[in-house]
Amino acid sequence: MTINRENGAEEKKRFLTPEDFQILVDSLRPENLIYQDTDGVKRIKEALTEWVPQEETNIYGIELWQKGSAENIGQNFMVYDKRTRTLMFEGAYYQVDLDDIVA
């Protein structure tokens, strides 16, 4: 996961714990799906089409790699907007609280 800090410090990367990974998996439930174009959906779509400004500290990129893989094998990518608690995964949007992971 990549984190930009408010003070303009360099981005920080960290590994997800197995517990964090389980929270991500559990959040991908049908009842959490967003079917309308909310502010969070709009913010994530914008972040995917333009560079995210360094001062934006509420948009997170989450890369999931297959354990032991040095290549792009088994890679998944998620985007999380902490401000609106919106997660994008494989083109679907979910209303979830991942604050414990991205804190």
Summary of the structure (lengths in Angstrom):
residues: 103
radius of gyration: 13.5
end to end distance: 11.3
largest distance: 37.6
contacts: 244
relative contact order: 0.23
helix: 27%
strand: 24%
